[in-house]
Amino acid sequence: MGAAGRRCPERLALVLGLCSWAAALRGNDNSEALPESIPSAPGTLPHFMEEPDDAYIIKSNPIVLRCKAMPAMQIFFKCNGEWVHQNEHVSEESMDETTGLKIREVYINVTRQQVEDFHGPEDYWCQCVAWSHLGTSKSRKASVRIAYLRKNFEQDPQGKEVPIEGMIVLHCRPPEGVPAAEVEWLKNEEPIDSNLDENIDTRADHNLIIRQARLSDSGNYTCMAANIVAKRRSMSATVVVYVNGGWSSWTEWSNCNARCGRGWQKRSRTCTNPAPLNGGAFCEGMSVQKITCTSLCPVDGNWEVWSEWSVCSPECEHLRVRECIAPPPRNGGKYCEGLSQESENCTEGLCIQDIENASDIALYSGLGAAVIAVAVLVVGVTLYRRSQSEYGVDVIDSSALTGGFQTFNFKTVRQGNSLLLNSSMQPDLTVSRTYSGPICLQDPMDKELMTESSLFNPLSDIKVKVHSSFMVSLGVTERAEYHGKAHSGTFPHGNNRAFGTIQSRNKATYIQNLSSISTQSELKTTAIFGHLGGRLVVPNTGVSLLIPHGAIPEESSWEIYLAINQRESSLQPEGTDVLLGPEVTCGPSDVSVSTPFALTIPHCAEVNSEHWSIHLKKRTQQGKWEEVMSVEEETTSCYCLLDPYACHILLNSFGTYALIGEPISDCAVRQLKVAVFGCLSCNSLDYNLRVYCMDNTPCSFQEVVLDERLQGGQLLEEPKLLHFKGNTFSLQISVLDIPPFLWRIKPFTACQEVPFSRVWCSNQKPLHCAFSLERYTPATTQLSCKICVRQVKGHEQILQIQTSILESERESITFFAHDDSNFPAQMGAKAFKIPYSIRQRICATFDTPNAKGKDWQMLAQKNSISRNLSYFATQRSPSAVILDLWEARHQHDGDLDSLACALEEIGRTHSKISDITETEIEEPDFNYSRQNGL
């Protein structure tokens, strides 16, 4: 056989093999796997021009897998290791024009059901197998997966507040999906292109990173996730880029505010470098610093005493000189006015140049000596009488003021009025009366006891021998009585009168329940006053007004009012300045008084001139506030006396006034009163504890009490005092020791923190925190816990609460109130603690300057008034104004003992000075005794 004959059997075998494979494929779907190769004719292996690609089934839509090879006699798909039935194939043939080889293209459809039904260790896959005369070729495996994208993000971006130039990292983990979702970021709904901004990076694991935050980076950021199935939006995250405030540079120190003496210099800075923005923290520390300064006061020169006359000159003249050195002028003071030298004739005009003989000289010398001796004698007698008549009393006794019960003996003068003991007639010591037993002193107004003129005799004219521990020196007889006696059981001077504790023997009389406090919506009181003056009080607020005797013209009557502003104050303190007390209005504003009246305003500052600078402000008719004076200022227009809990102000004009405190250091203390109230709905298991932190003034407490009465509130514990420092640290209020298994408190509410600015700049509005407790069973009728109120790095107070929940079993915590709640207005003599006649005698004694130092300045010093004495010097009666100030300070305690002791000390000092003068002690010893006595 030839070669052609040998190839025929080969072609025949190939055809027969293909036919048998095709028949088997058509006859049985589950036929055995096709052979990897079939007999082939000489040629080339199939070359794939197109292989099947990975595909995703979206929803229920099938996908198409394609395969194209050349030369190919046949192409079939094989999925998951099994041949796909011939009927599911779609085949197309073509011829390559260049090579003349046959090109075959086949494609199949894959449905969602086919993929879901398959369960294997790997994804659903398909590949195609192509045959040529030479053999077979296999394509790549193409995976088929069902595409999806879940709805919820695995991690949403979270909002942030970051400082400027800080790093911002927003995390985003997109929902699970096939294929994996692509992430895109939006800012305020606009896409972010990190290629355009080097400061932003979105490539790191879908996170958004802003390396240095800028103000423009503030906004709402959204993470977008998308694949071939759907798009998803995350929750928006708000990014706030804030700027913390920074202090500007300090200004230069201001000039000393006092032209003379002690004053203040201050410098300031502002929180504008930069200013706080987007909720950034305000600058910490003080915006104003103050230091003390002293300006040299000009001292005017004063002449020293004249020197002795010189020896008579031949020209019949003698000289005397003086120098301007007592003191010499300093610091721009004026030089002494007048002559520094005087000369006069030393023979009274009878100048004889030549005396004829020595006998005439002796005659004239003798006459001159006699004249000098007579003059010295006259001067000595005069001085002796004056020393005996002036201030004859040894000691000014306190019993005349206090009306204390004394047992004493004294002898009366035989003739004349008993009150006028400066008569030249000596008392008859043989005629005596002895008084034993209690004496009560009052104004001696009886005409039989005294005349009208005796009221104005100075205290020194009274000379009484007293054998008791107190010395009666006001000349009041046994018929005298005294109505101005202080009430017992009032609060001691210097204590916190708003919530003071009184002795148990007086407690029943002076305790008032909360229900007794006035329920008036407006704290105002009004009364009509005349020439005798009086006192006006806003009950239970510590605010009062004293109209002195003579301030209102005779035969005139004025309707005067006193009110506390409870509305929002128009006075807005600047920076860290605070309103230290209520805003008080007195009027009418269109009248003026001839004598200063005393206005008392309570305050909440812990008085210390090194930590506070306190100012008095007045509201003008236009509604603006202007500063009247600083408490430490020396002025003659008005006077401020700052006590621990109140400020007493002497004024000449009515209006609206308020006290402003400017903290000088972080140690400035604002006194807060802490009170706890509670109430219970009978049908509920809930119980509310309400904690108030208010200014330590009676009016602030009264406002809280009135509000609690409307809510049915009950004061659970006596209020306590908290010293709140101006150190910018916050206030923490917490509930402790809740009984377990009986009570519970809501989670995360047992402790509440209040920012410093909310407490410090409250402008008289009480701070209120509420705690909600719940009892497990109605059988629980007792509550015991602690309320802790503390300032971070500051003072702490703990209030022990023990109360009964049942309404009928509650115990009332009482409120200690003044007696002024029953007497808002007092007119005439009963409004004053010092009897009018005694007041006049004190004024007559001390208003007149005295060489022995017994004047109004000593009266002021002994009553702890040593500042700004120039104000009293401008008054018509300095002693009367000092006594008015005493009346304002002691309106609640009527502490006449303190005034009596001051007068008694002055009397002792005078007595020492008189003794020293009479015994003719040397001048240095006299000065030493006087200085120490004063």
C-alpha positions, 0 to 999 in steps of 0.5 A: 500500500502507498502512503495515501492508502496508509492515511485512509485508515487513520482518517477513518479511525478519527471520524469513527471516534468522534462519531461514537463520542457525539453519540454518547454525549447525545444519548446520556447526560451523565456519560463518562468524562470525555477523553482528554485527547482523541485521535488527531490528524496532523496539524496544530493544537487549538489556540484560544483567541478568547477565554471565559472571564470571571463573572458575577450574577446580579440579582436573577439575571444569568451570565454568558461565558464565551470561548473562541479558539483556532483551529478548532474542530469542536469546543465544549465547556466543562463546569465544576469538573463535569461536561456541559450538555451539548444542547446548552452550547451555542456554537458558531464557525468561521474561517480565518482568511489569512491562514484558512484555518477554522475558527470556532466560537462557543458560549453558554449561559450560567443561571443563579440557580446553578450557582446556588445549587453547587456546594463545593470547596471552591467557587463555581467555575467553568473552562472550555476544551477545544479539539483540533487534528493535532490534539486538545487545549484547555482554557483558564478556569473562570469563576462565577459568583453571585454579586451582593452588597449588604446594607449596614456598614461594619463601622460608621465614621464617628464625629470628632472635635479636634483642635486646629492643626490636630490629626483627624482620622475617620474610620469606615468599614464598608458593608460586606459584598461581592465583589468588594465595595469601593469606598468614596468620601463625601464632605457636605455631600461633595466628593473628596478628591485626595489627589487635589489636596495633599493634606487629605489621604483616603487610601489607608484601608478606606479611612479618611486621614486629615494630617493637620486640621484646618478650620475649613475642614469642619463639616459633615463627612459621609462614607459611600460604598458601592459595587456592581449591585448597589450603593450604600451611605454611612451615617454622617459624622460631624467634624468640628475643628475648634480653636482654644483661646490664647491670651494676648500680651499684657498691657502696660501697668496703668497709672496709680489710681490714687493721687495721694497715698495707697492705691491700685495699678492694674494691667489687663489682657484679652483672650484674643490670641487667638479668640476661642472658636467653635467651642474652644476653651476660654483662656485660663487665668485672670484677665486683670492683675492688680498690684498696690501702689503708693503715690507720694502725698504733697506735704505742705510746710508748717511753721514751728513755734516762735523762738523766745524773744531776744534780749532788748537791743539798744534800739529798744527792739527784740526779735523772735524767729521761726522756721518752716520745718514742722514739717518742711514742705515735701513732694511739691507741698506749699511753703509756709505763708507768713513771716519767718521773723518778727520784731517789736518794741520791747519797752511798749514805746517808752524807749529811753536811750540813756538812763541817768542813774542805776537806781532808776534801772533797779526801779523799773526792773522790780516793776517788771518782775512784779507784773510778770509774777502776777501774769503767771499767777493768773494764767495758773489759776485759769488753767487749774479751773479749766482742768477741773471743769473740763471732762471731770468724769473719770470713766464713761460707763457702759451701764448707762447705754446697756441698761444693765441691772447694777447694784451701786451707791452714789452721793448726789449733789446738794444743790442744783440739777443733778445733770449739771455737775460743773457748777463752781459749788463743791458737792456736800459729801455729807448728804447722801443717798444710797440706791441698792437694786436693779436700775433700768436706764432710759431717756430722762425726758421728765422735766423734773429730772432735767432741763432742756439745756441739760441735754447738750451738756457734754459728758465730761460735766457729769461727776458721779461716784460709782462703787459697782463694776460699771460706772454710771457717768451720764447722770441718770437718776433712779427714775430713768428707764431705757426702752432701747434695750437689745432683744435677747436671743438675737444673732451674735455680732460677726456671725453668719446671721442668715442661718446662725445658731442661737442658744437653746433657751431662746430657740423656741421664741426665735425659730420660724418655719419655712411657711412663715416667710413672705410669699410676696412676689416683689420684695418691697417695703414702704413707709412714711417718715418725718423729721425723727427718721426711722428704719426701713427693712425688707424682711428676711433679706438683710437689706435695710435703710436707716434714716437719721434724725434730722435728715428730713426737714421739720414739718415734712413727711416723705414716703420712702420705699426700699426694694430688691430687684428680682428680675434679670439684672441690667448690670452685666459684670465684665470678665470674671467680675461678679455681682456680690449681693442683690440689686437694691433700689431706694427712693424717691430719687428726686429728693435729697437728705441733709444728713447721710442715710445708711443703706445696708446690702448683704454680700457673699464675698469673703472679705480680703483686700488682697483677693478682692477689689469691691466697687459700689455702682449706681444705675443712672436715669438712662439705665446705664451703670456707673461706678460710685466708688471703690470700697478701699477708696478715700473719698468725701462723697460717700462712705462704705464699711465692709463687714464680713456679711454686709456692706453699710453705705452712707449716701446722700442721694437715693437710687439703685445700687449694687456691689460688684466684686473684681477678683484680684487673685485665684484665692478670691472666695465667693461664699455659697450656701448649700441647701437640700430640699426634697418632696414625694408624690404619695402615689409614686416610688420616686423621690427627688433630691434638689440641691441648691448652691446659692449666694450666702445672702438671706435674700438668695435663700429666701428666693429658693425657699419661696420656689420650693414652697410652690413645689411642696418642697421640704428643707431636709438639713440645715444649710451649710457654707461652701467657700468657692474659690476663683481658681477656674475649677468646677463644682461636683455634686454627688449622692453617697451612701444610698442604702442598698436593696432599699433605694437605687439611683439612676445610672450615671446620675449619682455625680453631676459636675458644673463648670466653673463659669456657671457657678462663678458668674451666676448673677444671683441665680441659684444653681440647682441640681436634681437627683432622682432616687427610687425605692424598691417597695412602698414599705421603705419609708426612711431615707438616709444618705449623704450629699457631697458638694465640693470644688475640685482642688477646693472646699468640700461640704457633706450634708447628712440626709435623714428623712421620713418619706411619709408626709405625716412623719416628716420633721421640719428643719426650721429656718432662723429668721430675724425679728425684722420680719414682723417690723418692716418699718420703724419710725421715730425713737423706737427705731434706734438703739441709742436713746436720743438724749444720750446720743446728743450728749455723745455728739456734744462731747466728741464733736468739739476738738480737744487738746486731750485727744477726746474727739470724734476721731477717737470715737471712730477708732474705738468703733473700728472705723479707721479708714477714710476719716476725711469723709466724717470731717466734712460732716456737720456732726461727725459723731452723729454720722459715726453713731448712724453707722453704728446703728446700721451695723448693730441693727440686729444685735443692739450691741450697746456693750461694744459702744459703752466699752469704747466710751469707757476706754476713752474715759480711762485714756482721758483720766490717765492724761489728766493725772499726768498733766496734774503731776507735771510729768515731763513732756516725753512721758506725756506723749508716750502715754497719750499715744498708747492710750489712744 
